[in-house]
């Protein structure tokens, strides 16, 4: 296999990942890695970039803790081979920060991604597309770490800049719109979150496809904030429709699928289906322990909600 054949195969995997099938992309790249190392060398930039993609898509496929392990190892090699402020090193560091957050250490992820942002602004310039991506990630991690008001302020400013520079339907612009709506809800304005997500969903469906993971995430958040805005029965119905789609597309143990199971249980309980909610939460808790670990905030939230539902049903 020639170098051009290897690059072509890698690019085909990138197209598969762009359509949302991250696990298949990981499987393809994992098989390609020994050929990259043999024909290009273990320290070649293209080999390192392949490993970057394996780490990133491993996390996107539903295993953030493994992604952290892969990306930590790669970052150490990037620092040695490329230097700490090479754009590729910063990209790896940014991905690592994201999955540290996804693994539950939001404050640590935010601190690391802020470091990346400062370096990227210095090395790449403040208007480089990657800087906009990193700003989005910093804001989201700040929200997860407990400051939704700051996340809303950062994302609002970023959205205005993204729309002006890249247009209203650019994929990055849409991602920022999604995050802004989500954190607007967390910050206390459920109705605005619901309205914003309802407007965003048909755009994401049209540009990405109805079953793309990002579209499914917008459906999830729309259902969540529909419930918070005062329509719990509608939220439960939306989540019951979404869950089997997520299980089929992303897998039954993907963290995003588990998030939808959590919201379904929450709104089922709110609608009076306490016994069913308890059963769903008991199953979910076992899965979240296995996938995310006992100390992840999502696992802890599931334990607390299960305790409340158990109290309602009179069971321990």
Helices and strands as residue ranges (DSSP letters): H 3-18, H 22-39, H 45-60, H 64-81, H 87-102, H 106-123, H 129-144, H 148-166, H 171-186, H 190-208, H 213-228, H 232-250, H 255-270, H 274-292, H 297-313
